[in-house]
C-alpha cells in the first residue's frame, strides 16, 4: 500500500508519490532535504569549511616556527653587547654614539682643590648623533663609579672650565666634544664611567677608565 501523507494546502490525505493533490490540485512538493541540489550545497560548504580549518592550522604552525627564530635573533643581539668598554672605543646606544677620548687626573688649582685624599678625574668625551632625528646631550647623563661602589655625578669645579661639556641638542649626523670632571679617591684604579642617554631607560654604557 502506498504511503499516505497530508496535503500541505488542504490537509487531505494523499499518496506520497502523487504529484498533485486530487482534492485541491496543489502540487505535492518534496521536502527540501530530499532534493539533490540541497545535498550538493551542503557538500560544497563542508569542503570549504574543511579547507579553511586546514589553512588556519598551517598559518598557526608557520607563526609558531617563526617565533623561536625571532627570539634567537634578539638573544644574539643581547649577547653582542659588552658589559664594559674601553677608552677610545666607539659605542652605540640607540642613536647616540659615545667615544671616551682621554682621561686626566688633577690635584686642582690654588683656588679650586678637591677634598683631602681625593683628586679630580677629567674625562674627555665625544657624542655623535647616528640617527635621523635630533638627540639631546647633557653632562648629567654621565656618572662615575669608584672601587668603593660609590656612584656620583660630575663635580662642581672650574678645573675644566675651558673644555667642559655643556647641554644641548644634536641634529642628525652632528657631534659635540667636551670634558666632564669628577672627584674621586686619589689613585683609584677601578673607576667606571656610566653613560645613559635616556633617564627613562635602564640601558647604559659602562667604560673602564684604567
N, C-alpha and C positions, 0 to 999 in steps of 0.2 A: 504493500500500500504506500502511495506517495506521501511524503512528509508534508504536513499542513503547517501553514504559518498564517498570521493575521495580516490583512492588507493595511498598509501604513496610512491609507487615505480614509477608507470606510470601516476598517477593523473587521471586515468579513473574513472567514476562513477560506484560504485558497491553497492550491498545491504550491509547494516551494519551487517547483520547476516552471510554474506558469509565468509567462512573460507579462500578462495583463490580468487585472482583477476582473472576473466575469460579472461582478456586481456593479462596479463603478467605472470600469475601464481604465483605471490608473495603472501605470507601468509598475511592474514588480522589480524594483532596483535591488541589486546585490549589495550586501553590506560592504562598506569601504575596505575592510580588511581582507575581503575575498577578491579584490581587483588586483591584477598582475602589476599594474604600474605603481600601485601603492607600495608593494614589496620591493620594487626596483628602487624607489626613492629611499626607502629605509636602508637598503644595502649600500647605496651611494653615500648616505650620511654616515653610516658605520665606518666605511673606508676612510672618509675624510677625517673622522674623529680619531681613528687609529693612527693615521698619518701625522696628525697634529701632536698627539701624545709622543710619538716616536721622535719627532723633530725637537720637542721640548726637552726630552731626556738627553738628546745629543748635544744641545746647547749647554745644558747643565754640566755634562761631562767635560765639555770644552772649557767652561769657566773654571771648573774645579782643577783642571790640569794646568791652566794658566796662572792660577793664584800662587802656587809654590815658586814658579819661575820669577814672578814679580817680587815675592818676598826674598828670594835668593839674591836678586839684583840689589835690593835695598840693603840687605845684610852685607853684601860685598862693599857697598859704598861706606857703610859704617866702619868696616874693618880697615878701610884705606885711611881713615882719619887717625892721625897720631895723637897721643896724649900730650907730648911735649915737642916743641920745635926749637930750632937753634937760631942764634943771631945771624943775620944775613939771609935767612931763608924766607922766601916769598910764600905767604899763607893766605888762602882764600876763605872767607867766612861770609856766605851769601854773596852779595855784590861787592862787599868790602875786601880789599886786598891789603894785607899788612906786611911791612918789612921792618925789622929791627936793624937799623944801620950800625949803631955802635953803643957802647956803654962806658961811661966815665964816672969816676968817683972823686969827690972833692971834700975837703975839710972846711969849706966855706971861705968867706972873706972876713976882713977885720970887723965889719958891721953885721955880718949875716953868717952865724955859725950854727951847726947842729948841736943837739944836746950832747953832754959828755958821754963818751962811749959810742957815739953814732957818727955817721958820715952821710953826705948827700950822694945818691946814686942817680946820675943823669942819663936818661935813655933817649937816644935819637931815633925817631920813627918816621916812616913814610906810609901814608894811606892813599890808596888808589880806588877809583870807582870803576869796577869791572862790569857794571850793569848798564841798563838803558835808561834808568830813572835816577833822580837826584838821591844822594845819601847824605847823612849828617855825620859830623865828626866832633869830638869833644874830648878834652884831656881827662874828664871824669869817666870816660869809657875804659880807662886803664886803672888797674890796681896792682899792687906788688905784695907777694907773699915771701916771708923770710923763713929761716930754718926753725924758728920757734912756732911756726904755723900762724903768725900774725899777718892779716891781710889789710893793707892800708891804702888810702887814696894818696894823691900827689901831695907833696909838702908845700906849705906856703912860704916860698923863698924867692929872693931876687937873684939867686946864683945863676940862673939860666934865662934871665930876662930877655936877652938879645935873640934867643932861639926858641923860646917857649911856644908850645903848640897852643893855638887859640881854638875857638869853636866856630863852626860854620857849616856850609853845605858844599858838596862837590857835584858838578854836572857829570853826565856820562863821559867816561874817559879822563876825567880830571884827577889831579893828585895834589897832595899837600905834605910838607915835611915840617918837623918841629921836634922839640925836646920836652920831656916831662921829668921833673925832679922828685925823688922820694927820699925820705930819711930812714936809714936802716942801721942796724948794728955794724960797727966797724969790722971789716974783714969777713962778713958773712958770705960764704961761698955756695949757698943754696938758694939764691934769690930766683924767683919766678915771676915774670911779668904776665899779668892776665888781661886779656882784651875781650870785651863784649860789646858788639856793635848795636845791640838792641836790649834794653833793660827788661823787656817782657819775654826774652828768650833765655833758655838755660845753656845755649851753646856758647862756648867761649874758646879763645885761643890761649894756650899757655906756652911761654917761651922761657927756656932756661938761660939765664944771663951769664953763667960761669961754666 
